[in-house]
Amino acid sequence: MCIQCEYREPTLRRRNFLNLSALGLGAVTAGLASNVFAAGGPPPKPENVLSPAAALERLVQGNNRYVKGTVARNGFGTSQAALAQGQNPYACILGCADSRVSPELLFDENQGDLFVTRVAGNFVTHEILASLEYGTTVLNASIVMVLGHANCGAVSAAIKAVENEEDLPGHIQTLASALSSAVTTAKNNNPKDLADYVTRQNVRNNVQLLRQATPLLSKRVRDRQLRVVGGLYDINTGRVELIET
């Protein structure tokens, strides 16, 4: 089953884990946020309180520094005391588990700046969605980037599974199944570079899923408190290309 189909009935809703309509969204987020940082006090990193547009610009500029080799990250000691009291990251990243793709490095950021979720193939799961809801609704990150990358093994596996009409071993097939809709779309368009097309289409698919995810993310997007964008990391150059803004 594709992730788009499975996503229509989230696990959390099926289990009735949390009834937002009964408890009230404000009360729920207030309770979750009680330990983020001292109530009424300043956020641990005031410079991370940014509009969605400013947050995107900061990601872009950080990647520019990374590509040029002029990184400006400070050591852990510079923010250790503040972060011990809580966190307020300005951006959430849904990235691939690939060891060559490290968001804090390629965006030239430090501890407490990025709220990172990772899974091979960078796609939305129920747990990923819940984490991003927490990062945006509770921690107030103003942007989510779905970050794909070139030469993705999960993409290659998904293409192989579809073309050969076979299941991959163990639980690896779950990754291929989640990316199968992107593979199908790509093959219907007959691109010159199938893997690149699938990688980009998978990013676009998951950007749309997050923008429409109810009840939390979609509301923040409508209220212009949150922006969901897509990026593609080039392993050869280090550059992040914005492909869905």
TORMITOR-20216 format. One record per residue: residue in three letters; x, y, z of N, C-alpha, C, O in turn. Coordinates in steps of 0.001 Angstrom, whole numbers, padded with zeros to 6 digits, always signed. Layout:
alaXYZXYZXYZXYZ
...
***
This chain:
met+000848-001195+000000+000000+000000+000000+000879+001239+000000+001846+001302+000759
cys+000567+002228-000833+001385+003434-000908+001156+004304+000317+000110+004220+000961
ile+002125+005129+000631+002030+005958+001826+000887+006947+001715+000267+007294+002720
gln+000590+007420+000468-000511+008362+000309-001830+007728+000703-002673+008374+001325
cys-002016+006444+000337-003256+005758+000672-003329+005470+002167-004355+005720+002800
glu-002254+004952+002727-002220+004599+004133-002382+005819+005012-002954+005735+006099
tyr-001877+006964+004543-001878+008184+005346-003281+008711+005598-003494+009470+006543
arg-004253+008318+004757-005603+008863+004895-006241+008517+006231-007177+009195+006653
glu-005762+007487+006902-006300+007114+008210-005149+006929+009180-004747+005797+009447
pro-004604+008028+009717-003408+007953+010553-003569+007006+011729-004652+006870+012297
thr-002472+006357+012081-002468+005416+013188-002920+006071+014479-003669+005484+015261
leu-002457+007291+014694-002827+007972+015935-004332+008158+016023-004905+008062+017108
arg-004977+008423+014897-006414+008611+014905-007112+007271+015111-008095+007190+015849
arg-006614+006230+014469-007235+004917+014600-007207+004450+016040-008165+003835+016509
arg-006136+004729+016745-006000+004299+018129-006678+005241+019112-006716+004975+020313
asn-007215+006347+018595-007851+007346+019439-006912+007783+020554-007319+007990+021697
phe-005626+007918+020178-004607+008272+021169-004837+009657+021749-004609+009893+022936
leu-005292+010570+020898-005450+011946+021360-006625+012576+020636-006594+012683+019410
asn-007657+012994+021349-008835+013594+020749-008702+015104+020831-009056+015719+021837
leu-008178+015703+019740-007922+017144+019752-009204+017945+019873-009233+018984+020532
ser-010268+017465+019237-011513+018228+019271-012083+018271+020686-012722+019252+021065
ala-011857+017212+021474-012397+017171+022829-011546+017985+023797-012074+018703+024646
leu-010244+017870+023668-009360+018528+024624-009104+019988+024284-008839+020801+025170
gly-009183+020319+023002-008883+021681+022593-007430+021822+022226-006555+021511+023034
leu-007153+022289+021015-005776+022383+020538-004919+023265+021434-003763+022936+021697
gly-005462+024371+021902-004675+025273+022739-004207+024605+024021-003052+024750+024421
ala-005121+023865+024669-004758+023195+025914-003716+022120+025684-002804+021948+026494
val-003849+021391+024575-002907+020316+024272-001506+020866+024051-000543+020382+024645
thr-001393+021878+023196-000067+022420+022898+000533+023112+024111+001747+023074+024308
ala-000298+023741+024921+000222+024376+026126+000818+023340+027064+001876+023557+027655
gly+000131+022212+027194+000644+021155+028050+001937+020574+027519+002873+020349+028286
leu+002009+020327+026219+003217+019777+025626+004385+020745+025754+005533+020335+025926
ala+004077+022022+025669+005138+023026+025658+005648+023382+027055+006598+024155+027190
ser+005032+022832+028080+005366+023260+029441+006828+023053+029792+007375+023782+030619
asn+007468+022070+029175+008870+021803+029471+009814+022255+028366+011005+021950+028420
val+009315+022972+027370+010175+023425+026276+011127+024505+026778+012338+024411+026576
phe+010587+025518+027425+011399+026503+028128+010506+027224+029125+009281+027125+029054
ala+011096+027920+030020+010349+028514+031127+009194+029375+030638+009367+030237+029777
ala+008031+029133+031189+006848+029882+030796+007058+031376+031017+007453+031812+032098
gly+006786+032145+029972+006916+033590+030077+008324+034101+029902+008535+035308+029781
gly+009300+033197+029886+010680+033618+029720+011077+033667+028260+010315+033239+027393
pro+012263+034185+027978+012726+034261+026588+013053+032877+026062+013403+031989+026839
pro+012946+032675+024750+013325+031387+024171+014825+031167+024327+015578+032138+024406
pro+015277+029920+024373+016703+029640+024548+017577+030318+023495+018675+030784+023800
lys+017085+030371+022250+017842+031003+021169+016934+032026+020486+016245+031695+019522
pro+016928+033269+020980+016037+034299+020420+016233+034508+018923+015293+034878+018220
glu+017456+034273+018430+017714+034468+017003+016979+033455+016130+016929+033606+014909
asn+016403+032415+016759+015666+031401+016000+014189+031720+015851+013453+030948+015236
val+013747+032827+016392+012354+033246+016222+012264+033996+014898+012580+035183+014821
leu+011829+033289+013858+011867+033820+012497+010547+033602+011763+009808+032661+012055
ser+010267+034474+010821+009141+034258+009918+009498+033128+008963+010676+032802+008821
pro+008508+032519+008302+008819+031469+007325+009772+031941+006230+010669+031198+005831
ala+009590+033156+005744+010466+033671+004689+011894+033839+005190+012848+033491+004495
ala+012036+034375+006404+013365+034569+006978+014028+033226+007275+015243+033085+007130
ala+013238+032248+007688+013785+030921+007969+014323+030269+006700+015391+029656+006716
leu+013584+030402+005602+014056+029843+004334+015339+030531+003883+016266+029875+003410
glu+015392+031828+004027+016601+032570+003647+017794+032134+004493+018913+032040+003988
arg+017563+031873+005754+018669+031434+006617+019187+030059+006179+020395+029825+006188
leu+018298+029163+005804+018726+027857+005297+019559+028020+004027+020605+027389+003874
val+019086+028870+003124+019797+029095+001866+021184+029668+002120+022165+029202+001540
gln+021272+030669+002980+022562+031289+003249+023512+030324+003962+024715+030330+003701
gly+022979+029507+004848+023806+028521+005518+024386+027517+004540+025551+027138+004651
asn+023572+027083+003577+024079+026153+002566+025117+026824+001670+026080+026187+001243
asn+024918+028104+001388+025920+028835+000595+027272+028836+001301+028307+028648+000660
arg+027270+029046+002613+028522+029034+003371+029158+027644+003343+030375+027506+003222
tyr+028326+026634+003455+028818+025255+003436+029507+024947+002108+030586+024356+002082
val+028880+025349+001014+029446+025097-000316+030763+025842-000497+031710+025313-001078
lys+030814+027068+000003+032023+027889-000141+033112+027523+000857+034253+027961+000713
gly+032778+026733+001860+033766+026374+002871+034028+027459+003885+035099+027505+004491
thr+033038+028352+004079+033190+029460+005035+032209+029299+006194+031550+030261+006588
val+032112+028102+006733+031122+027815+007767+031368+028654+009004+032500+029012+009329
ala+030260+028961+009692+030335+029871+010835+029838+029231+012125+029583+029943+013097
arg+029694+027926+012162+029182+027254+013362+030089+027514+014564+031315+027539+014459
asn+029433+027705+015711+030160+027848+016966+030201+026516+017704+029438+025608+017373
gly+031055+026385+018674+031141+025168+019454+029947+024998+020375+029178+025934+020596
phe+029802+023795+020909+028667+023486+021779+028619+024387+022996+027535+024746+023455
gly+029765+024756+023523+029806+025544+024746+029126+026884+024646+028706+027435+025663
thr+029003+027430+023443+028414+028758+023285+026924+028766+023576+026375+029821+023895
ser+026248+027627+023478+024800+027587+023697+024391+026525+024701+023200+026274+024884
gln+025360+025898+025354+025071+024774+026238+024111+025148+027358+023144+024426+027603
ala+024354+026243+028032+023521+026621+029175+022086+026885+028753+021147+026443+029415
ala+021915+027612+027643+020564+027928+027180+019810+026677+026755+018630+026524+027072
leu+020478+025786+026043+019813+024599+025523+019495+023593+026612+018616+022749+026438
ala+020187+023670+027715+019864+022780+028828+018477+023076+029383+017870+022222+030029
gln+017971+024290+029132+016665+024708+029639+015532+024453+028652+014363+024524+029033
gly+015850+024158+027391+014799+023944+026404+015319+024113+024990+016528+024144+024757
gln+014389+024222+024045+014765+024349+022636+013722+025137+021864+012535+025092+022186
asn+014163+025851+020858+013252+026516+019919+013911+026544+018528+014324+027607+018065
pro+014008+025398+017872+014579+025358+016527+013745+026194+015565+012528+026302+015720
tyr+014398+026781+014577+013656+027617+013632+013156+026838+012428+012259+027306+011727
ala+013719+025648+012167+013347+024864+010990+013289+023387+011315+014041+022889+012154
cys+012380+022686+010635+012307+021233+010696+012780+020677+009355+012487+021243+008302
ile+013506+019573+009402+013979+018921+008194+013487+017480+008180+013696+016735+009137
leu+012834+017094+007091+012535+015684+006852+013549+015200+005828+013415+015466+004633
gly+014565+014489+006304+015654+014089+005433+015812+012589+005327+015123+011826+006004
cys+016724+012178+004474+017047+010771+004282+018046+010335+005346+018826+011143+005851
ala+018014+009045+005681+018944+008508+006680+020351+008316+006124+021250+007904+006857
asp+020555+008605+004853+021858+008447+004212+022945+009146+005024+022800+010308+005406
ser+024037+008423+005284+025103+008960+006137+025832+010143+005517+026558+010858+006208
arg+025641+010356+004206+026321+011461+003531+025533+012762+003598+026009+013805+003148
val+024343+012703+004151+023462+013870+004179+023212+014261+005630+022371+013661+006300
ser+023933+015257+006116+023827+015709+007508+023309+017148+007528+024075+018077+007273
pro+022026+017347+007826+021436+018686+007741+022174+019765+008513+022368+020864+007993
glu+022593+019478+009750+023284+020513+010530+024564+020972+009837+024937+022140+009939
leu+025233+020073+009141+026454+020438+008430+026147+021213+007163+026710+022285+006938
leu+025262+020683+006333+025069+021295+005016+024284+022596+005069+024246+023333+004084
phe+023651+022892+006216+023017+024204+006397+023816+025066+007379+023371+026149+007761
asp+024986+024588+007781+025886+025338+008671+025157+025813+009921+025163+027001+010244
glu+024529+024872+010619+023809+025215+011839+024379+024468+013036+025212+023574+012889
asn+023920+024848+014214+024438+024315+015461+023335+023591+016218+022200+023519+015749
gln+023665+023058+017383+022659+022421+018215+021535+023391+018514+021768+024575+018755
gly+020318+022880+018497+019165+023700+018839+018590+024500+017696+017603+025210+017886
asp+019178+024409+016505+018696+025214+015378+017744+024448+014467+016783+025020+013953
leu+018003+023162+014266+017197+022351+013362+016563+021188+014107+017206+020548+014939
phe+015308+020919+013808+014589+019772+014360+014525+018749+013232+013734+018898+012301
val+015359+017704+013314+015595+016818+012175+014921+015467+012368+015094+014815+013397
thr+014148+015057+011365+013593+013709+011304+014170+013037+010058+014287+013663+009005
arg+014531+011754+010186+015190+011087+009061+014668+009664+008886+014447+008940+009856
val+014479+009288+007641+014131+007924+007271+014630+007719+005849+014540+008629+005024
ala+015157+006532+005552+015657+006262+004202+014546+006521+003182+013481+005907+003238
gly+014812+007432+002256+013809+007802+001260+013049+009070+001573+012225+009510+000772
asn+013316+009677+002745+012689+010953+003148+011214+011063+002786+010828+011895+001965
phe+010396+010221+003401+008953+010257+003165+008211+010309+004497+008770+010004+005551
val+006948+010701+004426+006131+010880+005620+005628+009533+006133+005046+008745+005388
thr+005863+009287+007417+005227+008191+008136+004393+008812+009246+004462+010021+009467
his+003609+008006+009944+002820+008546+011043+003719+009128+012130+003418+010171+012710
glu+004817+008443+012393+005734+008913+013433+006472+010185+012996+006687+011096+013795
ile+006853+010230+011727+007490+011441+011195+006527+012614+011274+006912+013707+011690
leu+005281+012398+010879+004285+013461+010925+004096+013975+012342+004072+015184+012571
ala+003962+013055+013296+003792+013465+014687+004987+014290+015169+004821+015275+015889
ser+006188+013879+014767+007390+014619+015165+007395+016018+014572+007764+016977+015250
leu+006988+016145+013306+006962+017461+012663+005855+018330+013237+006005+019549+013319
glu+004752+017723+013632+003714+018482+014324+004269+019046+015630+004010+020200+015974
tyr+005019+018243+016341+005623+018710+017590+006620+019845+017315+006623+020862+018008
gly+007461+019654+016296+008477+020654+015991+007915+021990+015564+008535+023028+015793
thr+006742+021978+014945+006146+023226+014459+005121+023800+015426+005156+024991+015734
thr+004214+022966+015902+003122+023450+016742+003567+023739+018168+003093+024693+018786
val+004468+022927+018688+004918+023097+020073+006207+023920+020150+006322+024840+020960
leu+007172+023575+019294+008464+024274+019332+008485+025517+018447+009421+026314+018519
asn+007452+025686+017608+007258+026896+016802+008255+027083+015663+008513+028215+015253
ala+008812+026009+015152+009597+026132+013917+008678+026632+012807+007532+026194+012701
ser+009173+027537+011993+008298+028194+011012+008469+027659+009595+007826+028150+008666
ile+009327+026659+009420+009494+026079+008093+009805+024590+008214+010496+024158+009136
val+009285+023818+007268+009634+022410+007140+010212+022215+005749+009603+022625+004761
met+011379+021594+005662+011944+021254+004357+012008+019738+004207+012590+019041+005039
val+011398+019240+003129+011572+017847+002743+012832+017805+001885+012874+018398+000807
leu+013850+017107+002362+015162+017160+001731+015520+015818+001096+015870+014866+001794
gly+015430+015751-000229+015903+014589-000960+017350+014785-001356+017930+015841-001107
his+017939+013763-001975+019334+013907-002399+019630+013017-003594+018947+012020-003831
ala+020645+013389-004331+021063+012614-005497+021634+011272-005059+022113+011127-003935
asn+021578+010303-005948+022149+008970-005701+021561+008305-004468+022287+007720-003664
cys+020259+008393-004320+019578+007843-003155+019363+006343-003322+018770+005902-004306
gly+019842+005566-002366+019687+004128-002430+018243+003681-002333+017854+002707-002978
ala+017434+004380-001532+016026+004023-001409+015296+004228-002732+014429+003435-003100
val+015647+005285-003437+015050+005527-004750+015429+004414-005721+014578+003903-006448
ser+016695+004044-005732+017149+002961-006614+016430+001661-006291+016059+000914-007196
ala+016230+001384-005004+015528+000177-004596+014075+000200-005041+013536-000820-005472
ala+013442+001360-004938+012043+001480-005340+011889+001263-006842+010960+000588-007286
ile+012791+001828-007611+012744+001643-009068+012922+000168-009412+012206-000359-010262
lys+013866-000498-008762+014123-001920-009014+012897-002756-008684+012528-003651-009445
ala+012266-002468-007553+011101-003240-007132+009957-003111-008120+009285-004094-008430
val+009732-001891-008621+008643-001663-009574+008956-002294-010925+008105-002962-011513
glu+010165-002088-011415+010513-002601-012737+010548-004124-012774+010164-004728-013775
asn+011003-004743-011699+011107-006203-011670+009880-006884-011084+009781-008111-011073
glu+008944-006069-010596+007717-006585-009990+008025-007627-008921+007472-008727-008918
glu+008918-007253-008021+009311-008166-006963+009476-007424-005648+009711-006215-005625
asp+009350-008166-004552+009549-007578-003231+011020-007650-002846+011705-008626-003149
leu+011490-006622-002185+012857-006595-001682+012908-007324-000335+011873-007474+000314
pro+014079-007774+000093+014168-008605+001298+013866-007847+002581+014011-006627+002658
gly+013440-008612+003588+013188-008044+004904+012161-006920+004864+011160-006991+004151
his+012435-005886+005643+011533-004741+005704+011904-003648+004703+011265-002597+004670
ile+012925-003888+003892+013346-002882+002910+012224-002583+001929+012145-001481+001386
gln+011353-003568+001700+010240-003363+000765+009325-002233+001209+008700-001582+000372
thr+009235-001985+002528+008368-000899+002983+008853+000456+002464+008049+001351+002205
leu+010167+000599+002315+010712+001834+001749+010331+001950+000278+009895+003003-000185
ala+010505+000842-000448+010183+000846-001877+008701+001121-002101+008333+001847-003024
ser+007855+000544-001260+006409+000753-001406+006037+002216-001181+005171+002756-001869
ala+006695+002852-000216+006393+004252+000084+006754+005170-001076+006137+006220-001257
leu+007756+004775-001866+008209+005590-002999+007600+005142-004327+007900+005729-005367
ser+006760+004121-004310+006272+003536-005562+005436+004504-006392+005482+004465-007622
ser+004666+005380-005723+003847+006324-006493+004715+007300-007271+004363+007694-008383
ala+005854+007696-006692+006786+008588-007406+007395+007864-008599+007601+008462-009655
val+007686+006559-008428+008231+005772-009543+007212+005670-010666+007556+005837-011836
thr+005972+005399-010319+004912+005276-011326+004729+006577-012093+004619+006569-013319
thr+004696+007690-011378+004564+008992-012029+005726+009237-012981+005531+009714-014099
ala+006920+008912-012538+008106+009118-013368+008052+008277-014636+008326+008779-015726
lys+007701+007008-014502+007684+006117-015664+006608+006540-016660+006774+006350-017865
asn+005515+007106-016174+004462+007602-017064+004924+008806-017876+004381+009085-018944
asn+005935+009524-017365+006452+010697-018059+007712+010403-018871+008202+011271-019594
asn+008234+009187-018754+009371+008730-019563+010537+009724-019568+010949+010174-020637
pro+011074+010073-018403+012165+011054-018342+013490+010452-018806+013654+009233-018841
lys+014423+011317-019159+015751+010851-019551+016498+010259-018361+017200+009257-018498
asp+016346+010879-017193+017006+010403-015975+015925+009973-014991+015370+010793-014259
leu+015641+008687-014987+014538+008173-014169+014775+008401-012682+013870+008849-011976
ala+015972+008103-012196+016257+008235-010767+016111+009684-010297+015564+009934-009223
asp+016596+010632-011091+016482+012039-010725+015017+012460-010683+014603+013193-009784
tyr+014239+012000-011649+012819+012354-011684+012096+011789-010469+011303+012488-009837
val+012366+010521-010136+011721+009904-008982+012093+010639-007696+011234+010875-006846
thr+013355+010996-007551+013818+011712-006364+013068+013023-006192+012606+013348-005097
arg+012951+013772-007278+012247+015053-007226+010750+014866-006993+010142+015604-006218
gln+010167+013891-007658+008731+013653-007507+008399+013208-006095+007365+013587-005546
asn+009273+012405-005506+009063+011972-004124+009091+013160-003175+008281+013224-002250
val+009996+014091-003382+010027+015299-002561+008720+016069-002724+008108+016473-001735
arg+008296+016271-003967+007056+017025-004212+005852+016334-003574+005003+016994-002976
asn+005778+015008-003698+004658+014274-003104+004584+014511-001604+003499+014722-001062
asn+005719+014479-000933+005716+014605+000523+005556+016040+000993+005045+016281+002087
val+005984+016991+000182+005685+018392+000481+004173+018604+000481+003631+019241+001383
gln+003495+018068-000535+002046+018216-000618+001348+017511+000544+000394+018047+001107
leu+001812+016321+000904+001232+015617+002047+001305+016455+003314+000332+016543+004063
leu+002452+017066+003551+002625+017844+004773+001808+019130+004741+001259+019539+005764
arg+001723+019764+003592+000927+020983+003498-000551+020715+003784-001259+021582+004297
gln-001002+019526+003452-002412+019176+003604-002696+018367+004862-003842+017987+005100
ala-001671+018093+005677-001843+017229+006846-002707+017907+007898-002363+018974+008407
thr-003815+017285+008215-004732+017807+009224-004497+017079+010543-004006+015950+010545
pro-004842+017710+011667-005427+019042+011767-004401+020158+011990-004760+021334+011929
leu-003151+019821+012242-002209+020822+012731-001442+021555+011637-001483+022784+011578
leu-000747+020827+010775+000122+021490+009807-000672+022307+008796-000291+023431+008470
ser-001762+021755+008305-002533+022477+007287-003048+023810+007821-003080+024801+007092
lys-003446+023835+009076-003931+025087+009668-002812+026115+009761-003017+027290+009458
arg-001633+025675+010177-000515+026611+010288-000094+027128+008911+000320+028279+008777
val-000199+026283+007901+000097+026734+006536-000926+027775+006097-000558+028814+005549
arg-002200+027505+006332-003256+028458+005960-003083+029791+006681-003321+030852+006105
asp-002668+029729+007942-002501+030944+008744-001162+031644+008495-000840+032638+009146
arg-000381+031109+007538+000921+031676+007166+001924+031673+008319+002851+032482+008354
gln+001724+030751+009260+002687+030569+010335+003759+029558+009947+004798+029461+010599
leu+003500+028811+008888+004373+027713+008497+004489+027653+006981+003521+027874+006253
arg+005684+027352+006533+005937+027133+005108+006563+025752+004947+007478+025392+005688
val+006075+024982+003983+006616+023657+003697+007242+023695+002307+006564+024008+001328
val+008516+023381+002219+009244+023481+000958+009997+022179+000689+010106+021315+001559
gly+010509+022061-000524+011288+020891-000897+012671+021273-001362+012857+022314-001991
gly+013643+020433-001056+015012+020675-001485+015655+019403-002001+015235+018299-001652
leu+016670+019558-002830+017423+018424-003367+018906+018679-003158+019458+019644-003687
tyr+019548+017813-002385+020965+017952-002057+021803+017210-003088+021606+016020-003332
asp+022738+017932-003686+023665+017343-004652+024909+016893-003898+025688+017717-003419
ile+025087+015586-003796+026221+015043-003051+027554+015468-003656+028543+015599-002935
asn+027595+015682-004954+028852+016053-005625+029269+017489-005332+030457+017766-005168
thr+028301+018407-005264+028633+019823-005093+028350+020373-003703+028899+021408-003325
gly+027507+019701-002944+027098+020204-001641+025952+021195-001691+025490+021663-000650
arg+025492+021515-002876+024445+022512-003056+023060+021928-002826+022770+020820-003277
val+022197+022671-002122+020786+022314-001968+019979+023159-002950+019959+024387-002865
glu+019321+022484-003873+018467+023149-004856+017035+023170-004341+016503+022136-003938
leu+016409+024344-004354+015007+024435-003969+014147+023988-005142+014230+024561-006229
ile+013323+022969-004928+012522+022445-006037+011020+022545-005780+010214+022247-006661
glu+010650+022961-004584+009234+023142-004265+009148+024185-003173+009493+023912-002023
thr+008684+025395-003525+008655+026470-002541+007250+027041-002363+007052+027958-001566
***
